[in-house]
Amino acid sequence: MLRFNQIIQLLLISLFAYNINAQEKVYPDGNWEIKDALSLGLSQTKIDNLINLSFEDSATQSVVIIKNGYLVGERHADGFDSQSFGTSWSMAKSFYAALIGISLDLGEISSIDDNVGKYLSYFNDERSVVTIRDLLNMTSGLEFPDHEHENMFFRNDQIEYVKTIGMEKEPNTLFEYNNVNSMLLGEILLQVTGKKADTLLRERIFEKIGIDDYTLWQDGSGNVMTYCCVDMSARDYSKFGLLFSRKGKWLDEQIIPAEYVNETFSTFWDSTPNWWTDQNRGYSLHWWISKNDEESTIFNASGKFGQYIFVDHKNDIIFTRITKYHPMPGSQQNWGFLKYLDINNVDLWINILRLMHKVGLIDLSKDITTPNTFPDGESNEFYTNYAKIIDAMADLSRE
């Protein structure tokens, strides 16, 4: 027969297990509930270390850390707060790729192994061998210039640009981070649903997870820029991270099929080019893998200049970092007189625009309407510290 103190111990263990299970099911109701790190088994010192590392880079605007659905760490640069927008740049790729998983679940797309030509008539040529999976894994074999098609960003009609991109190599043979791949996802979604991708993102994800303050950018011709440019706060970016940490489920609704999330969190490419860090990074279905070992697996959405949503789904931790951003009104690009120019050297044109702004020839907040990161939002130290930052995130769960 169990003694009284043994019964009490069993009850306490059961209660503790129940609380952990309950914490795993917590979702933000509008705003995040703030909770003390210690109550969730985390070290405040380790959280402070991760935040401090992030703010060694003066470009950092906001950092948010979520554990078990609670906000446990947050800091904002001077002049910014919890409602301040960042711009995603290529983090948007992960957002729009999620819609492909939903369309699969709804039967609008039969398989990601379908040829793109099944959905886009202009791919019934040499490009007919390209599959949706090839697009998602950056293995399409489409033409891949040095600028990675970033010059598409300056085009008034970016779909017309996409249609002209031909084949360069056999699909599924080489990782090439090609913005055209991501832009094509929006075209496929439009064909199978009759709705633009920004509308789908709002209806199928944002409205369900409580994101209601955002900007989804279109080009000058009204095409959704599905390779970039979703503006919102770091807190709201973290909601998208939590959705993936919970394998596509929000409260009682399976928004993104769990099978699709599981495949996303399975390494397709185990290494990618070392552009700015020696940290080995993998890739799968429009998500990056920054750590994948026995200790933890950390995936992330990633954007130009240092925008990140890191997800450690095993430990249910989200770490979001965005850089300084000064949004302008509107959601549709307007390049003014620049739309008539053929821009191929992206970095050169960015520098020219900044110089013209500096000497007063143009006002980037009035003469042009587009997402724009100024020099104060360009990362340096964050990239230098990248390996340390990933380790600091993993360290949150170490005993």
Secondary structure, DSSP 4 states (H G I P E B T S, - for coil): ---HHHHHHHHHHHHHHHHHHHHHT---SSSPPB--GGGGT--HHHHHHHHHHHTTSTTEEEEEEEETTEEEEEEE-TT--TT-EEE-TTHHHHHHHHHHHHHHHTTSSS-TTSBGGGT-GGGSSGGGG-BHHHHHTT---B---TTTTGGGGG-S-HHHHHHT--B-S-TTSS----HHHHHHHHHHHHHHHSS-HHHHHIIIIIHHHT--S-EE-B-TTS-B-TTS-EEEEHHHHHHHHHHHHTTTEETTEE-S-HHHHHHHTS-SBS----SS-SS--EEETTEEEEEESSS-EEEEEEETTTEEEEEETTTTEEEEEEE-----S-SB-B-GGGGGS----HHHHHHHHHHHHHTTS--TTTT-BS----GGG--SHHHHTHHHHHHHHHHTT--
